Amino acid sequence: MSDDRYCVIGNPVEHSRSPWIHARFAEQTGERVAYGKRLAPVDGFPATVRQFRAEGGRGCNVTVPFKFEAAALAGALSARAQLAGACNTLVFDGERVFGDNTDGAGLAGDIRAAGVELAGRDLLLVGAGGAAAGVLGPLLDARPRRLVIANRTQGKAQLLVDSHAAVAQANGAQLVACGLDAIAGAFDVVVNATASSLGGGPVPVPGRVLRPGALAYDMMYGPAAQPFLDWARAHGAAPRDGLGMLVEQAAESFLVWRGVRPDTAPVLAGLRALLAAGG
Ligand code: ATR
């Protein structure tokens, strides 16, 4: 019996760690899974998916810049993918394509792994682009007391508040939007979902938003996360990069495909060691 085939589709995709992570999950669980990567041309996502399905692929992860297109391509969406308006996970079932989004569950899971309970806490989400939209629903499902979305363009934060109002209410969470210069109060958890570091910009919020000992989480990892992590440390917060989120969202995708949830802690430790060794 041959292995079931999966892959990650993106552009760029060359440096994706997902094949390494899923290889560890397959070893750990004994699932017969072969996971590769596919570069899709920017205008060729549907054709790349079609080709992989024709070759017998069972599902795929989707990364930048195709997560919105993936949601449009799927014939049916999970509730969390519908709320995010984006998919990072597709399941191929005969002629049908089911779309899911495990990014938010991955972030919430890694915050829990960091020993922080979101229920009843005050949470600041900085940014209102695709990365923020992808995680907002599961963050609200963790029942924070207050979740503030602060964004350079306040109108985009307000759109996210509007689209998530019912989820916030169902979870008893206060959800509000504001501009970066109008953030009221301090927070137990601050999540950076902006792309400001990619353009060499400074951390776009003042240090006073961090309560002493707050968790300061950057959804990126590697050099892109470093300015935020340094800023957090300088202000007495506990910094954490997004490598754990990467492993957790992968584990959630593995669960969607295989019905088994791998143990993430040893895989994250192995990945950190690999990156530290320059691998
Ligand atoms: P992604 O899919 O990574 O979220 P995106 O949709 O382009 O990418 O969103 C980028 C986010 O980073 C947005 O919240 C953006 O703010 P705007 O909505 O005002 O554009 C934010 N961002 C990018 N550069 C920034 C900077 N220099 N300062 C503050 N916020 C920035």
Residues whose N, C-alpha, C, O or C-beta is under 5 A from the ligand:
A	BS01	ATR	G127 A128 G129 G130 A131 A132 N151 R152 T153 K156 A193 T194 A195 S196 G201 P204
